Structures are given as C-alpha cells and as structure tokens.
C-alpha cells in the first residue's frame, strides 16, 4: 500500500492519520502472516484447555506469539500465575531494543511521555519492521497517531484470528497448526533482509545465520541464539565503523 505524500491534506487530521495506520496494518503482508499465526495460537489455546476469554485477553495485553505460547504452556503444565508471568516477562526483554529504535522516530519536542505508552506496548517484531519501513513516510508530528493506528490494526487482526482458531480447533490438523506458527519467524527473516540498508544490518544478519549452526553444534551453551546474535552484531558494528573511517 502506498501512503499519501508528506504534504497531503490527509496528515492534517489525527483521526485520518490513525486510519492510515489502521489501513496499513490490514493491507500489510505481515498482517496476513499474523492472522495465520494467531489462528494456530487460538487452536493451541483450545487444545490445552485455555479459555477463549483468556486467549483473547492475552492477544490484546501480551500481543507476542512466543510469549503467549509460553503462557498457555506453563499454565497447562500447572505453573503458578507468578511463574507464568515471570516467564512471559523474560521473553519480553528481547523487544526492548526494538522499543529503543521505534520511540525516537515518534518523538518531537512537544511529545509527552504518556503519549508513547501505547506505541511502546504495540512494539513487537511485526510493528517494528513496519514502523522502520513506513514511519519515514509520515510527517513526524503525526507519527504517534499513525503508529497507534498501525498497532491497533495488528492487535485487532490477532484477536479475531485467535477467536477464529479457537473455534476451528476441533477441525484444524495439528501439523497445520504447527506449520502456520512457523510462518512468523520466516517472514520476519525475509522482512529484515528487505529492510537492511546499511552494511551493519546485512553483515549482522548473514553472520547470525552462519554462526547459529556452529554455536548450537559445537558449544551447547543453552543460550545459542543469544551468543550468535551478540557475536554477529558486535562484528557487524565493527565492520560498519571500519567502513565509515575509510
């Protein structure tokens, strides 16, 4: 979907800007992937005895597929509410760097901190990928309204898909549910490749993909993804600094 030009009258209204964000979410290919993914989460919630109400609440308040699977799995295994909440919180730490990237793109000198609360909640991988792509095309003073529309659209799609998957659970083959859950990381990988502009972005991605099989095969650290990511990112940062100095 093509956004209006920066000098378009569309951006003069916050409500129309919010609608543009909403429309961008619904028309995004990542929105379709999210919808398919959350059908699987809804079916998983049904099969583990999680109620539809709590499945929908988790889609709105947590809005992160891996974290919701952890919540449902730990609850099904008999973990206490505190244990489940702690596990979900720890998985959310991975989203902090994305928040640090997105929020400065939204701020102006007049922005109040409370205005960033909702975009911070919406910030997950899908929101981050589309924000990096779309926010530069939106006037800075209207970016919060656009981001709120974008996030609202994604969350609404996820909630609808959760209910849809919950209702289809009896007829949804297990292998299909597992397959659609794997769509999300695959699309995130391809989207990251598309959005990579600097040498650091591309080098980090390539090195991370190369390091992970080696680390997981020979080191057995228990945090193989973290080790691979930090190593690849550090090397990519060094390469980028070296290239700029030249």
N, C-alpha and C positions, 0 to 999 in steps of 0.2 A: 504494500500500500504506500502511495506517495503522499507525504504531508504537504500542507499549503506552504507557500513561500513565507519567508520570515516577515515580510511586510504585508501579509494578507490580513484583512479585517477579522478573520477567524480568531486570531490570537488576542484581539482586544477584549474578548469576553472570557472570563474564567470558566464559566459553565460550558461554553463551546470548546474551550481548550481541554477541559475534563472529558468531554465527549470524544474528542480526537484521540485522547489516550485510550479511552474505552474501546473505540473502534480499532485502534492499532493492535490492542491485545486480542480481540476477537478475530481479526483478519491475519494475525501472525501465524506462521507455520509452527512456531513454538507453542502457541495456544492450542493448536490441534494435538501436538505431542503431549502437552499437559493433560488435555482431556482424555486421551487414550490411557495415559499413565494412571490417572486417578480413577478410571474405571477399574483397573487392576487393584488399586488400594481399597475401593469400595467392596469389591468381591472378597479381598483378603480380610477385611473387617467383618464381613458377614460370616465367613468360614471359621473365624476364630471366636465367634460369639460376641464381638464388639457391637454395641447397639448403633443404629443408624444415626440417632441424635448425637452421640459422642463422636462418631465418624465425621459428621458434618462440622461439629464444633472444632475438631482437630484440624480439618481442612481450612477453616477460617482463621483460627488462632495460631496454629503452628505453620501451616502452609509450606511444608517441605516434605516431599515424598519419603526420603530416607528416615527422617525423624518420626514421621507418622508410622512407618513400618516398625520402628523400634518401640514406639509407644504401644502399638497394638500387640506386638510380640511379647514384650515384657509383661504387659497386663495379662495376657493369656497364660503366661508362664507362672503367674502368681506373685509377681513383684508388687511391692507396695507402691502407693501413689508417689511417695518421695523418691523412691528408687527409679521409677519410670521418668519422673520429672527431671531428675539429675542426668539420666542417660540422654534425654532429649536436649537438655541444655548444653551438654558437652558436644553434641553433634552440631549445635548452632554456632559454635565458636568458629567453624570453618567459613561462616558467612561474614564475619567481621571485616576481613579485607575488602569484600565487595561493598559493604556499607561505607567504608572509608573512601572508596572510589566514587560511589554514586552521590553521596550527600554534598560534597564540594561542587558538583555540577549543578546542584539545585539552589545553592545559597546565593543571596545578594546581600548588600549591606543592611537592608531593611528586614531581612528574614529573622523571624523569632524562632527559638529552639523548638517550641511546641509544634511549629508548622512542619518540622522534619520528622516528627514521631511516626506518622502514618507511612511516609515513604521508607523510613528505616524498618518498619515492620514488614513492608512489602518486599524488601530486598532479599531475594533469593537468586539462585543462578539464572533462572529464566528472566527475571526482572532486570538483573544486572546486565545480561547480554543485550537485551533490547534497549535498555537505557543508554548504554555506551553507543549503540547504533543510532538511536532516534533523538536523544536529548540535544545534541549539537544542532539539530534542525528546528529546534523550538526556541523562541525568544527566552532569555534567561529569566526574566521576571514572571514568565508563565510556566516554567518548568515544573514547579511543585504541583500545580493543578493538573498538568499533563501526566506526571508520574502517579498521582493519586488515581487518575482515570485508568492508566495502564495497569496498576496493581489491582484495582477493583475488578477490572475485566478478567485478569488472570485468576483471581481468587473465586470469582463467580463461576467461571468455567470449571474450576476444580471442584467446587461444591456440587454443581449439577452433575458432573461426571461421577463423583463419589456416590451420590444417591442412585444414579443410573447403574453403576457397577454393583452396588449393594442389591438392587432389585434383580439384576441379571445373574447373580452369583450361582444360583441353582443350575443355570444353563451354560455357564461360562467354563470351558475346559481349563483345567489347572495349567496346562502348558501354555495356553493362550494368555492367561493372566500373568504368568511369569515372563512371557515374551514381551508384552507391552510395557511392563515395568522396566525392561532393559532399553526401551526406546530413548528414555530421557538422557542417560549418560552418553549415548551415541550421538544424539542431536546436539548436546552441549559441546561435545568434542568438535563436531563439524562447525558449529557456530563460532567457537573460539578460534578455529582455523580461519574462518571467514573474516572475523573482526581483528585479527592480528595485523597490525600495521608496522610496528617497529621491529627491528632486529631482535630486541629483547623478547618480545611476545612470541615470535616464531621460534627462536632458539630455545626458550623455556618449554614450549610445547613439544618440540622434537626431542629435546634431551630428556624430558619427563617420560615420554613414551619409550625411549630407548633404555632409560635407567631402571624403570619399574621391573621388567622381567629379570634383569640381572640381580637387583636387590632382593626380590622375592625368592629367587632361586638359590642364591649363594649366602645371603646374610641372615635371613629369617629373624628380622628384628621385632616383628609383631606390629610395627608401625611403618611398613614398607612404603606405603603411599606417601606418608609424611616425609620420610627420608629422601625418596625420589624427588618429590616436589621441591623441597628446600634446596637440595643439591642442584637440581636443574635451574631453579630460579636464581640461585647465587651465581652460578656460572654464566647464565644469560645476562644478568646485571653487569657482571664484569666485562663480558663481551661488548655490551652496549656502551659502557664507559670508555673502553678502549677504542671503539669505532668513532665515538664523538671526539676524542682527543686527536685522532688522525685527521 
